[in-house]
Amino acid sequence: MSAVQRIRAVARAEAAVLRRNRWLAVATLIMVVFAVALSLAGSAPTGTLGVDMLTVSVASMTTLAVYLIPLLALLISFDAVAGEADRGALGLLLSYPASRAEILLGKAVAHVAALSVACVVGFGVAGGLAVALGGAGADSLWALARLMGTSVLLGAVFVGLGYVLSSLAGSSAAAAGLSAALWLVFVVLYDLALLAAVVLDGDGGFTRSAFPWVMTANPADAFRLWNIAGSDTVAVAAGMTGAADALPRWAAPASLILWPSVAFWLARAAFRRVEP
């Protein structure tokens, strides 16, 4: 059996668990409900800003994705290793003729695929509704497609980080607590710390030079900046034209594309230290 076949076998087994737990249906429903609600709630400024409804919807869904996708990714991955240990199945899993990296890759394929379905369906339904109600231009349609693609990348980052915590934690309960703390740091506290640093620095060197790059180092912020910087109309709708212009266009994409590999490398290193 080749490495690809072993990874596929693990992915099929993990996908069966997701179907049995109704995780895919629940995640997709959550994405649809929140994306549609934000699209409808954010449609009011379209006339004021002079943009179509889909552009404003994409700006709103970008904000939603920054908070919701990392949370869903951590919820699906935090017990990938710790849960197997709690159920007494880790020893059996490691006895399979597959390396630890192949086991993680198989789980990642299933988990990222489930997140991809939830993102595409959720944003697709909300985007289709926005087009039907307020029309769309080529730029806003491309912005919607970019939002879907970058959402998958963001989900992959936090799936990998969830594996890291799951491997380091002694139990599923500990992994859940660490995942909540990780979400809080990356999505909330990181930006608050940067804001405090900017306030203290004023118009100093950190604010003018280092701040944009430190912001891009966070995958959640890189995701937000990539979607905003990629479209002038979305940047206007989001009110972040200054942030979008502070960095070269390649900075945010480079950060978000690199992060999944970094997260998986860390997960692989942590999983190697787990004893069955």
Residue pairs with C-beta under 8 A, 6 or more apart in sequence:
1 9
1 97
3 99
3 102
6 96
6 97
6 98
6 102
6 106
7 98
7 102
7 105
7 106
7 109
8 106
8 109
9 98
9 106
10 96
10 98
10 102
10 103
10 105
10 106
10 107
10 109
10 110
11 106
11 107
11 109
11 110
11 113
12 110
13 106
14 106
14 107
14 109
14 110
14 111
15 110
15 113
15 114
18 24
18 76
18 110
18 111
18 114
23 76
23 114
24 114
24 117
24 118
27 72
27 76
27 114
27 115
27 118
28 117
28 118
28 121
28 122
30 68
30 72
30 118
30 122
31 68
31 72
31 118
31 119
31 121
31 122
31 123
32 121
32 122
32 125
32 126
34 64
34 68
34 122
35 61
35 64
35 122
35 123
35 125
35 126
36 125
36 126
36 129
38 57
38 60
38 61
38 63
38 64
38 126
39 53
39 57
39 60
39 61
39 126
39 127
39 129
39 130
40 129
41 60
42 56
42 57
42 59
42 60
43 53
43 56
43 57
43 130
43 133
43 134
45 56
45 237
46 52
46 53
46 55
46 56
46 134
49 55
49 56
49 236
49 237
51 140
51 233
51 236
51 237
52 134
52 135
52 136
52 137
52 140
53 130
53 131
53 133
53 134
53 135
53 136
54 127
54 130
54 131
54 134
54 135
54 136
54 137
54 140
54 141
54 143
54 144
55 136
55 137
55 139
55 140
55 143
55 231
55 233
55 234
55 237
56 130
56 237
57 126
57 127
57 130
58 127
58 140
58 143
58 144
58 147
58 227
58 231
58 234
58 237
59 228
59 234
59 237
59 238
61 123
61 126
61 127
61 147
62 147
62 223
62 224
62 227
62 228
62 234
62 238
63 224
63 238
65 119
65 147
65 151
65 154
65 223
66 154
66 187
66 220
66 223
66 224
67 187
69 115
69 119
69 151
69 154
69 155
69 158
70 154
70 155
70 157
70 158
70 183
70 186
70 187
70 220
71 183
71 187
72 115
72 118
72 155
73 111
73 115
73 154
73 155
73 156
73 157
73 158
73 159
73 162
74 158
74 161
74 162
74 165
74 179
74 180
74 182
74 183
75 179
76 111
76 114
76 115
76 159
76 162
77 107
77 111
77 158
77 159
77 160
77 161
77 162
77 163
77 166
78 162
78 165
78 166
78 172
78 175
78 176
78 178
78 179
79 86
79 166
79 172
79 175
79 176
80 104
80 107
80 111
80 162
80 163
80 166
81 90
81 163
81 166
81 167
81 175
81 271
81 274
82 166
82 167
82 169
82 170
82 171
82 172
82 174
82 175
83 166
83 172
83 175
84 90
84 93
85 171
85 274
86 171
86 172
90 274
90 276
91 276
93 103
94 100
94 103
94 276
96 103
98 106
100 268
100 271
100 272
101 268
103 271
104 163
104 264
104 267
104 268
104 271
105 264
107 163
108 156
108 159
108 160
108 163
108 264
111 159
112 152
112 155
112 156
112 159
115 151
115 152
115 155
115 156
115 159
116 152
116 155
119 148
119 151
119 152
119 155
120 148
123 144
123 147
123 148
123 151
124 148
127 136
127 144
130 136
131 141
136 144
137 233
139 231
139 232
139 233
140 231
140 233
140 234
142 231
143 227
143 230
143 231
143 233
143 234
146 226
146 227
146 230
146 231
147 227
150 223
150 226
150 227
150 256
151 223
153 223
153 256
153 257
153 259
153 260
154 219
154 220
154 223
154 256
156 260
156 263
157 219
157 256
157 259
157 260
157 263
158 183
158 186
158 219
158 263
159 263
160 260
160 262
160 263
160 264
160 266
160 267
161 182
161 263
161 266
161 267
162 175
162 179
163 263
163 264
163 267
163 270
163 271
164 263
164 266
164 267
164 270
165 175
165 178
165 179
165 182
166 175
167 267
167 270
167 271
167 273
167 274
168 178
168 270
169 175
169 178
186 218
186 219
186 220
187 220
190 218
190 220
190 221
191 215
191 218
191 221
194 211
194 214
194 215
197 206
197 211
198 206
198 207
198 211
201 207
201 211
211 246
212 243
212 246
212 247
212 251
213 247
213 251
215 221
215 225
215 243
216 222
216 225
216 247
216 251
216 252
216 255
217 255
219 255
219 256
219 259
222 251
222 252
222 253
222 255
222 256
222 259
223 252
223 256
224 240
225 243
225 244
225 247
225 251
225 252
226 252
226 253
226 256
227 234
228 234
228 235
228 238
228 240
228 243
228 244
229 235
229 244
229 245
229 247
229 249
229 252
230 249
232 241
235 241
235 244
